[in-house]
């Protein structure tokens, strides 16, 4: 079973004409899964926009009905026998062997699982020997991203002690044009800043961004991985590109960037070690000079048509890349919450920002910029926004529309002062203003009268104005400025008015009045 993000992502990419292999690599799924999702999408005959708007759980259950998810135990194939067949073949073809296996075991493993299990068998029994495959690089197609493994102590602190730094680097697949930048750490904000600065350095956007698995920053199935997936999604949306991580645990899938990492460990780090730097700005300034020289150096192979990295980039890569979007990518601080608390507020920097109350108990992602707080669901869909607060008070930033009805009622009940109720009373004329004023003044502390004022004014909802005014005047004349007396007078006048009109009945209950008998 695939989750909502994978289902929507596969459909979106295939609808845009993206090939099967790219889709498989982007979401780490087999071709059979891609085919299954697309077949079910066509059968559903639901437009993609409507599908995106549906609740994630509904989408997942639509494509993978619960009754179809029964797990069955499968017997492992006899890989010793399969290996003998492969060795006996003049041109070994594992897919052909798999087709024979499926004829005998229709409910057996699918192709991608079969390949993995056979690979594990070879590794466990014979080691893993392979030859390198030549790869044809496509100009402007991929930008590879990684951190240099060596963490040199290039900064000298005020105390004279050296400090370790981290080197972020990218390279373009065809021209090998490199970019590098120094950071204090390898955390998500540094990674985002590095990607944004690299794209600005190139002045264009490739079709694919190919980051390393970033094992220094994440561990599989942790919050950090979920945050990183959200970062990838935001980069894709802003730059109109596709983030395409190389296959996990397959270093040959990322040879391009790792070759350049080893290259920079010598040609960048060693020259930097010869100097003393007291600030990261000075260190990055020198890094830019060295990188510019590297990109201008001629390739060792004189017959290489690319001449040097800079020439190859401007001649082959850049013309085939997309222009940078207008504006700049907003760097966020990402926080993942496994569940929204019962008070439906997420904490950031000492403040608590509300999210729609029916999201409590569900995962959420908070993205903080210098001016804004954005909260998204587990599939990176925006739920709400807040202006970021830097004041000490209030600590709870709440959008009233996020509150359940009963919470909104009590907030309204406690949020108003005497001036508010006096203004409200003007709707029903001077007698009502006088009545409310006397009630407020008739208690030791004004706050003690707020419930009575609110109850009286709510009773007037839907009542003809002249009746409410007359009831207020009767209370004043009788020197009985109380909620209970007003309610009795209003009920009597309403009944009299209805009787005169040939109708009968009692004072109508108003939907906004709660606990009326508790008003004093």
N, C-alpha and C positions, 0 to 999 in steps of 0.2 A: 504494500500500500504506500502511495506517495502522498506527501502533504500538499496543502493548498498552494504554497509558493512554487513548488515544483510543477504542479499541474498547470497553473496559470502561466508560469515561465515557459514551459514546453510549448503550449499552444501559441503564446505570443511570438516566440522565436520562429516556429514553423509557419505561422501566418505571415511573418515578415520575410519568408523565403530562406531562412537560415538552415543549413544542411544538417543531416542527421548526426554526423560525427561531432559537429560543434555543439549541438544540443546535448548529446550524450556526455561530452566532456564538461560542459557547464554545470550539469546537475548530477554527474557521476551515476548515470543510469545506463542500462542496456538499450539496444535498438528496439527490442521487443516491448519494453516499457513505453518508449516514445510512440511506437505504432499503436499500442493498446490505448494510450491516452487520446491520440488523435482519432482513432476509430470511434471511441465512446463520445468524443466531442461532436463528431459529425452526426452520430445517431441522436444525440440530445437535441440538435438543431436550436441551440440557444446562442444568441450573439455574445461575443467575448466580453463586451462592456457589461452586459447583464450578469454574466458569470462572475466577473470581478466584483460586482456590487453585492453578490450573495454572501451570506455568512460562510467563513472558511469551513466550518464543520459540515455544512450542507453540501458544499462543493466536493469535499472529500468523500462523503457518503454517497453522493450521486455517482462519482466515478468508481468508487470501490464500495459497493453495497456490503453491509456487515455480514450478510448471509453467505457472501462469496469468500470471506476471509478465513475460512477454517484451515488451520495449519495441519499438514500431514507430514509424517516422517518419511524421508526418502533414503533409500539405500545408496551408499556411495558406489560409483562405478568401479570396476576392476581396472585401476590405472596401470597395474603391471602388464595386464593383457593389452590395454590400449597403447602403452608405450612400445610393446613388441610390434604391434601393427604399424605404428608410426615409423619405427626403425626399418621395417620391411618395405615401406613405400619408397619408390624411386624419388618422388617429390612429396615429402610429408605434408599433409594437409589436415589440421586438427578439426576444421569445420566439417570436412567429409566424414571423419571418424565420428563426430558428434551426431551427424544426420543418421548414421547407421545405429548409433546408440539410441536415438529417439524412436527409431522404428521398432526396436525391441522393448523400449521403455517409454511409451508415450507420455507418461506422467513424470518423467525424469527431469533432471536439471536443464534449465535453459542455457543458451550458448554462453552468455557472459559468466554465469556461475560455473559452467563446465570448464571454461578457459582458466578461471581463477583456481579451481580445485586441481586442475592438471599442472598449473604453474607451481602450486604449493607442493604437489607430489614430486615434481622434478627437483625443487629446491631441497626438500627433505631427504631425498634419496640419492641424488646425483650432483648436488651443488647446482650452481646457476652459471652456465657458460653461454655467452652470446657474443655476437659480433655487432659492430656499430652500423647503423643504417644511415646512408646519406639523406639529408633533409633539404628539400628545395624551399628556401625562404622567399616569401612573397613580400615585395616592397610595401611599406606602410601598413602591414597587417597586424603585427604584434609588438607590444612594448612589454618586456620582461622586467619584473620587479623583485628585489631581494635585499637582504641586509648582509653586509660583508661579515664573514664569520670571525675574522680577527678584530678584537676590540682594543685597539692600541691606547695607551695612556698618553694622549697628545696634549692635554690641557694641564697647565701648571697653576695650582690654586695659590691664593694669597699666602698660605702657610708654607708654600714651597713643595707641597705634596702633589704628585701627578694624579690626574683624574682620567678614568676610562671613558671613552666616547664610543658612539655607534655610528656606522657609516651606511647610509641608505643609498642604493644605486639602482639605476634602470639602464636598459639597453634596447635598441630597436633591432628586430630580428635580421633585417637585410643589411643595413649599413653598419651595424654594430656601434652606432653613435651612442656614447655613454653620458650619463648624468650622475653626479654624486653630491651628497649633502651630509653634513655632520649633525647629529642630534645627541642629546643627553641620554636618551633611552630609546627603546623599541616599542613603546606603547602606541595605542591606536591613534591618538592625536598626532604623534610624530609620523606615523605611517601615512595618514591622510595628507599632512602638510607636504611630505616628500612626494607623493603622487601628484598633488596639485602643482607644486613647483616644477616638477619634471615636465609636465604637459605644457606649462608656461614657457619653460626653457626650449622645448621643441617647437612651440608655437602652433601646434596642430594635435589632432587626436587620432590614434590608430583605431583599427576595427576592434581589436581585442587588447585588454589589459591582462597580463599573465603574472600574477603574484606568486611567489613561492608559498609553500604551505604555512610559512610563518610559525614554525614550531616553537621559536623562542618566545612568541607572544601568546600562543593559545595551546590548549590541550583539547583534544577532540571531545565533543559533547559537553562542553562547559559553557558558562555565560559568555566567556571571551569569544568563543567561536560564533555564538549567536550575534554578538555585537558586531563582529567582523563581517558576517553575512549582511547585516543591515548597512554597514559602511559600503560594501560592494554594491548593494542595491541603489544607494543614494548616488554613488559615482556613475553607475550605469544610466540613471535617470538624467543626471545633469549633463553628462558629456555625450549622451547618445552612443554609448559603446557597450561592449560585453566584457564582463570580468570572467576570465577563463582560467581557473587554477589548474596547474598540471596535475596528472594523476598522483594520488597520495602513494607514498612509499615506492615511487618509481623515479629515481633520480635521473635516469636517462631522458625522461620527458621534459627536463628543464636544463639540459646541458648547456644551452646558449648562455643563460644568465650565470650559471655556476662557473663556466670558463672565464667570464668577465670578472666575476668575483675574485677568482684566483689571480687574474691579471692585475686588478686594482690593489690587491693585498701587497703586490710588489711595486707597481708603477705609481701608485698614489700614496700608500701608507709609508713606504720607505723614505721618499723625499720629505714628507711631513715630519717624520721623526728627527730629521736633521735640524729642525727649527724649534723654537720655544714659543708657545702661544699661551696667553693669559685670558683670552676670551674666545667664545665659540664663534663670534662674528669674524674675528681675525682669522680663525681657523678655516671658516667657510670661504672667506675671500681668497685665501691661498689655494684652497681646494678648487675653486672655480678656474683659477689660472692654470693649474695642473691639468684639469679635465679639458680645457680649451686646447692645450698643447697636445694631449693624447688624441683628441679628435682631428687634429691637423696633421699628425704624424702619418707618413706614408705606410701602407701595408708592406710587409716583408716580401710578399710575392709580387714581383714587378709586373707580372702579366694580369694581375687582378684589375678588372675594369673599374672597380670602385675607387681606385687611387688612394683615398683616405676616408676616414669616417665622415668628416664634415662634407666632403664633396659628394659621397654616396648618399648621405642624408638629403641634401638639397636637390640632388639630381633624380633620385629614385624614390626615396621614402616620402618626403613631404608632399610632392604633387599628388600622391595617392591617399593622403590622410585627410580627415575632415578638419575644417577650420574650428578654432576654439569657439565655444558658445559665448554670447555676450554676457557681461557680468563676471563674477568670480564665484567659485564653489565656496559655500559657507562652511567653514570648519566647525564641527560640533564636538561636544563632549558627550559620549554615549554612555548611558547607564541602562543595564538590563535588569528587570524585576521579574522574578519567577512567578509572583502573584501580586495583584493590586490589593493593598490592605482593605480591611472592612470599612475603614473610614474614607475610602476611595480618593486618597491623596498620596502622591509620590514625593519623596524627599529629595531635594537637591540644594546643596550649598546653604543648609540651615533653613530653607523654606519648603513648604509643602504645597504642591500644585494639584488641583483637582482633575479628575477624569470622570467621565460619565459613570454614575453609580453602578449600573448593571455590568461593568467590567470588573467589579471586585472579585478576587479569587482567580483572575485570568492573568497570563503573562503580559508584560508591556515593555516598551522601549522608550526611554526618555532621552531626548536630544537637546542639549543646551548650547545656544550661541550666546554672544555677548549681550544680545538684546531680546532673545526669545527662547521660550521653552516649548518644544514640540513633543507630543506624546503619541506614539504609534502602537498598534497591536503587534502580536507576534509575527505577523506576515508583512510588517513594515507599512501597513496602511495607516494614514494619519487619522487620529481620533480627535485631537483638539490642540489648540495653541494657547499660550499665555504670554503676556509681556513679562520678561524676567524682572524680578524684584531685587533691589539691593538695599532696601530699608530694613532696619531692625524689626519693625512692626508694621503691619501684621505679618506673622509667620505663615499663616494659612492663606493661600491665594485660591479663592473658590469662585467658580462660575456658577451662578444660581441655577442655570439650566442643567448642570451636572447633578444636582441634588434630587433625592426622591421627594415626592410631594409633601410628605409629613415633615421633612427637614426644612423645606422651603417655607412651610407655614410657621414653624417655630422661629425661624430666622426673621421672618417678617414681623412676628409678634414682638420680638425682642430688639428689633433694629430701629424702632421709631421713638421719638420723644414727644413731649406735650405740644410743641409747635406743629408737628406733623398732624396730630389729631385735630387741632384747632383749624388748620387749613382744610382738612377733609370736611369738617363740619360746615364750612362756608357754602358747600354745595346745597345744604338744606336751609339756608337763611340764618338771620340773626338769632332767633330763639335757640336754634341748635348750637350755635357758637357759644351762646351764654350758658346753655346746659353743660356742654363739654368743659367750658372754663370753670364752672362751679364745681364739677366733679373732680377736676384736677387740683383745684385749690382746697378741696374739702378733706384732703388726707395729709398726713404728716410728711410723707415723701411722695412726690408726683408719680414715681414709677409704680406705686401701689394702685394707681387708678387706670393704668394703661389697658388692662383687660376689660374693664367696664366700658371705657371709651370705644375700644375696638368692637365690643359686643353690640353696643347701641348703634354704631354706624353701620355695622354689617346687617343688623335687623332692618335697616332702611333700604337695603338693596331690593329693587323691584317694587317698592311701595311708592304710590303717588307722592310727590314732593309736599303738597299741601297737608297731607295726613301726617307725615313725619314732622313737619313744622308745628302743626297743631299739638301733637303729642308732646313735643319739646316744651311748648308754651304752657301746657297744662302742668307739666312737672315743675316748671318755674313758679307758676301761680300757687301750687300746693306746697312749695318749698320742699319738694321730694325729689331732689336731683340724684336719683339712683337708677341703676340698670333695671332692677326688678319692677320699680314703679313705671318706668318708661315702657318696658315690655308690655305691662298690663294695659297701659293707656293706648299704646299702638294697636294692640290686639282688639281692644274695644272699638276704636275708631274704624279699623279695617272691617270688622263685623257689621258695624252700623252702616258703613258705606256700601257694603255688599247687600245688606238687607234692603236698603233704600233702592238699590238697583235690581231687586228681585232675586238676589242670590244669597247664599248663606255659607258660612265656613269660618275656619279659624285662621290665625296668622300663618302664612305659608312658611315652611321650614326652608332656610336658605342653605345651599350646599357648602358655603364657605364658613358657616358657623360651627365651631367645634366646642363641645363642653359648655354650652350656653349657660347652664344652670350654675356653673362655677363662677360666673361674673358677679361681682359684688357692687 
